[in-house]
Amino acid sequence: MNFCQLSLSFALAATLAAPAFAQSINVKDAWARASVPGQMGTGAFMKITAKEGSRLVGASSPVAGVTEVHEMKMDGNVMKMRAVEGGLELPAGKTVELKPGGFHVMLMDLKAALPKDSTIPLTLVFKDAKGVESKLELKVPVATAPMHSH
């Protein structure tokens, strides 16, 4: 194998390995709001920073029948909540906060109450600028107020 063939082989190997080095996503201060028996939905909140531009395109959790990325915003004098179409933009290097009254992960059709001081599994699904999907598995504390890391 000559130098050009060897260089091409290394370049191809690096390209094929790129998805294995999925974009670096940092999640901090994650928490889910506690619920009571019979309550059908609640929210999960966090701060997300993507090293490279990405989108939060989905989420799942075994504690809920449906898990979606939602937005709450004022429409005139009415607060409206809806699923975010196409995913939530995560600009490179900027922290996007999912918080009560704004963007959040909505957990619907809860299978049981989420008691304070418990923990739930939550999987976040991201897509990078090239459309490559990656998942991040979290253990999220359940609380009645925001959790803060120190």
Contacts in CASP RR format, 6 or more apart in sequence:
PFRMAT RR
TARGET T0000
AUTHOR 0000-0000-0000
METHOD contacts of the structure
MODEL  1
MNFCQLSLSFALAATLAAPAFAQSINVKDAWARASVPGQMGTGAFMKITA
KEGSRLVGASSPVAGVTEVHEMKMDGNVMKMRAVEGGLELPAGKTVELKP
GGFHVMLMDLKAALPKDSTIPLTLVFKDAKGVESKLELKVPVATAPMHSH
1 9 0 8 1.000
18 132 0 8 1.000
19 132 0 8 1.000
19 134 0 8 1.000
22 126 0 8 1.000
22 128 0 8 1.000
22 132 0 8 1.000
22 134 0 8 1.000
23 50 0 8 1.000
23 51 0 8 1.000
23 52 0 8 1.000
23 53 0 8 1.000
23 54 0 8 1.000
23 126 0 8 1.000
23 128 0 8 1.000
23 132 0 8 1.000
23 134 0 8 1.000
24 50 0 8 1.000
24 51 0 8 1.000
24 52 0 8 1.000
25 48 0 8 1.000
25 49 0 8 1.000
25 50 0 8 1.000
25 51 0 8 1.000
25 54 0 8 1.000
25 90 0 8 1.000
25 124 0 8 1.000
25 126 0 8 1.000
25 134 0 8 1.000
25 136 0 8 1.000
26 48 0 8 1.000
26 49 0 8 1.000
26 50 0 8 1.000
26 51 0 8 1.000
27 46 0 8 1.000
27 47 0 8 1.000
27 48 0 8 1.000
27 124 0 8 1.000
27 136 0 8 1.000
27 138 0 8 1.000
28 46 0 8 1.000
28 47 0 8 1.000
28 49 0 8 1.000
28 149 0 8 1.000
29 45 0 8 1.000
29 46 0 8 1.000
29 47 0 8 1.000
29 146 0 8 1.000
29 147 0 8 1.000
29 148 0 8 1.000
29 149 0 8 1.000
30 44 0 8 1.000
30 45 0 8 1.000
30 46 0 8 1.000
30 122 0 8 1.000
30 138 0 8 1.000
30 140 0 8 1.000
30 141 0 8 1.000
30 147 0 8 1.000
31 44 0 8 1.000
31 45 0 8 1.000
31 46 0 8 1.000
31 140 0 8 1.000
31 141 0 8 1.000
31 142 0 8 1.000
31 143 0 8 1.000
31 146 0 8 1.000
31 147 0 8 1.000
32 42 0 8 1.000
32 43 0 8 1.000
32 44 0 8 1.000
32 45 0 8 1.000
32 107 0 8 1.000
32 114 0 8 1.000
32 120 0 8 1.000
32 122 0 8 1.000
32 140 0 8 1.000
32 141 0 8 1.000
32 142 0 8 1.000
32 143 0 8 1.000
33 42 0 8 1.000
33 43 0 8 1.000
33 44 0 8 1.000
33 45 0 8 1.000
33 100 0 8 1.000
33 114 0 8 1.000
33 142 0 8 1.000
33 143 0 8 1.000
33 144 0 8 1.000
34 42 0 8 1.000
34 113 0 8 1.000
34 114 0 8 1.000
34 115 0 8 1.000
34 116 0 8 1.000
34 142 0 8 1.000
34 143 0 8 1.000
34 144 0 8 1.000
35 41 0 8 1.000
35 42 0 8 1.000
35 110 0 8 1.000
35 113 0 8 1.000
35 114 0 8 1.000
36 113 0 8 1.000
37 112 0 8 1.000
37 113 0 8 1.000
38 110 0 8 1.000
38 113 0 8 1.000
39 110 0 8 1.000
39 113 0 8 1.000
40 108 0 8 1.000
40 109 0 8 1.000
40 110 0 8 1.000
41 64 0 8 1.000
41 106 0 8 1.000
41 107 0 8 1.000
41 108 0 8 1.000
41 109 0 8 1.000
41 110 0 8 1.000
42 106 0 8 1.000
42 107 0 8 1.000
42 110 0 8 1.000
42 114 0 8 1.000
43 104 0 8 1.000
43 105 0 8 1.000
43 106 0 8 1.000
43 107 0 8 1.000
44 59 0 8 1.000
44 61 0 8 1.000
44 98 0 8 1.000
44 104 0 8 1.000
44 105 0 8 1.000
44 107 0 8 1.000
44 120 0 8 1.000
44 122 0 8 1.000
44 140 0 8 1.000
45 97 0 8 1.000
45 98 0 8 1.000
45 99 0 8 1.000
45 100 0 8 1.000
45 104 0 8 1.000
45 105 0 8 1.000
45 146 0 8 1.000
46 97 0 8 1.000
46 98 0 8 1.000
46 105 0 8 1.000
46 140 0 8 1.000
47 95 0 8 1.000
47 96 0 8 1.000
47 97 0 8 1.000
47 98 0 8 1.000
48 56 0 8 1.000
48 90 0 8 1.000
48 95 0 8 1.000
48 96 0 8 1.000
48 97 0 8 1.000
48 98 0 8 1.000
48 124 0 8 1.000
49 90 0 8 1.000
49 93 0 8 1.000
49 94 0 8 1.000
49 95 0 8 1.000
49 96 0 8 1.000
50 90 0 8 1.000
50 91 0 8 1.000
50 92 0 8 1.000
50 93 0 8 1.000
50 126 0 8 1.000
51 92 0 8 1.000
51 93 0 8 1.000
52 92 0 8 1.000
52 128 0 8 1.000
52 129 0 8 1.000
53 90 0 8 1.000
53 91 0 8 1.000
53 92 0 8 1.000
53 93 0 8 1.000
53 128 0 8 1.000
53 129 0 8 1.000
54 90 0 8 1.000
54 126 0 8 1.000
54 127 0 8 1.000
54 128 0 8 1.000
54 129 0 8 1.000
55 86 0 8 1.000
55 87 0 8 1.000
55 88 0 8 1.000
55 89 0 8 1.000
55 90 0 8 1.000
55 126 0 8 1.000
55 127 0 8 1.000
56 69 0 8 1.000
56 87 0 8 1.000
56 88 0 8 1.000
56 90 0 8 1.000
56 96 0 8 1.000
56 124 0 8 1.000
56 125 0 8 1.000
56 126 0 8 1.000
57 69 0 8 1.000
57 86 0 8 1.000
57 87 0 8 1.000
57 88 0 8 1.000
57 125 0 8 1.000
57 126 0 8 1.000
57 127 0 8 1.000
57 133 0 8 1.000
58 67 0 8 1.000
58 68 0 8 1.000
58 69 0 8 1.000
58 87 0 8 1.000
58 124 0 8 1.000
58 125 0 8 1.000
59 67 0 8 1.000
59 68 0 8 1.000
59 69 0 8 1.000
59 105 0 8 1.000
59 122 0 8 1.000
59 123 0 8 1.000
59 124 0 8 1.000
59 125 0 8 1.000
60 67 0 8 1.000
60 122 0 8 1.000
60 123 0 8 1.000
60 125 0 8 1.000
61 67 0 8 1.000
61 107 0 8 1.000
61 120 0 8 1.000
61 121 0 8 1.000
61 122 0 8 1.000
61 123 0 8 1.000
62 111 0 8 1.000
62 121 0 8 1.000
63 107 0 8 1.000
63 110 0 8 1.000
63 111 0 8 1.000
63 112 0 8 1.000
63 114 0 8 1.000
63 120 0 8 1.000
63 121 0 8 1.000
64 107 0 8 1.000
64 108 0 8 1.000
64 109 0 8 1.000
64 110 0 8 1.000
64 111 0 8 1.000
65 108 0 8 1.000
65 109 0 8 1.000
65 110 0 8 1.000
65 111 0 8 1.000
66 106 0 8 1.000
66 107 0 8 1.000
66 108 0 8 1.000
66 109 0 8 1.000
67 105 0 8 1.000
67 106 0 8 1.000
67 107 0 8 1.000
67 108 0 8 1.000
67 122 0 8 1.000
68 83 0 8 1.000
68 84 0 8 1.000
68 105 0 8 1.000
68 106 0 8 1.000
68 108 0 8 1.000
69 83 0 8 1.000
69 84 0 8 1.000
69 87 0 8 1.000
69 88 0 8 1.000
69 103 0 8 1.000
69 104 0 8 1.000
69 105 0 8 1.000
69 106 0 8 1.000
70 81 0 8 1.000
70 82 0 8 1.000
70 83 0 8 1.000
70 84 0 8 1.000
70 103 0 8 1.000
70 104 0 8 1.000
70 105 0 8 1.000
70 106 0 8 1.000
71 81 0 8 1.000
71 82 0 8 1.000
71 83 0 8 1.000
71 84 0 8 1.000
71 88 0 8 1.000
71 102 0 8 1.000
71 103 0 8 1.000
71 104 0 8 1.000
72 79 0 8 1.000
72 80 0 8 1.000
72 81 0 8 1.000
72 101 0 8 1.000
72 102 0 8 1.000
72 103 0 8 1.000
72 104 0 8 1.000
73 79 0 8 1.000
73 80 0 8 1.000
73 102 0 8 1.000
74 80 0 8 1.000
79 101 0 8 1.000
81 106 0 8 1.000
83 106 0 8 1.000
84 103 0 8 1.000
88 96 0 8 1.000
88 98 0 8 1.000
88 103 0 8 1.000
89 96 0 8 1.000
90 96 0 8 1.000
90 126 0 8 1.000
96 103 0 8 1.000
97 103 0 8 1.000
98 104 0 8 1.000
98 105 0 8 1.000
99 146 0 8 1.000
105 122 0 8 1.000
105 124 0 8 1.000
107 114 0 8 1.000
114 120 0 8 1.000
114 142 0 8 1.000
115 142 0 8 1.000
116 142 0 8 1.000
116 143 0 8 1.000
116 144 0 8 1.000
117 141 0 8 1.000
117 142 0 8 1.000
117 143 0 8 1.000
118 141 0 8 1.000
118 142 0 8 1.000
119 139 0 8 1.000
119 140 0 8 1.000
119 141 0 8 1.000
119 142 0 8 1.000
120 139 0 8 1.000
120 140 0 8 1.000
120 142 0 8 1.000
121 137 0 8 1.000
121 138 0 8 1.000
121 139 0 8 1.000
121 140 0 8 1.000
122 137 0 8 1.000
122 138 0 8 1.000
122 139 0 8 1.000
122 140 0 8 1.000
123 135 0 8 1.000
123 136 0 8 1.000
123 137 0 8 1.000
123 138 0 8 1.000
124 135 0 8 1.000
124 136 0 8 1.000
124 138 0 8 1.000
125 133 0 8 1.000
125 134 0 8 1.000
125 135 0 8 1.000
126 133 0 8 1.000
126 134 0 8 1.000
126 135 0 8 1.000
126 136 0 8 1.000
127 133 0 8 1.000
127 134 0 8 1.000
128 134 0 8 1.000
141 147 0 8 1.000
END
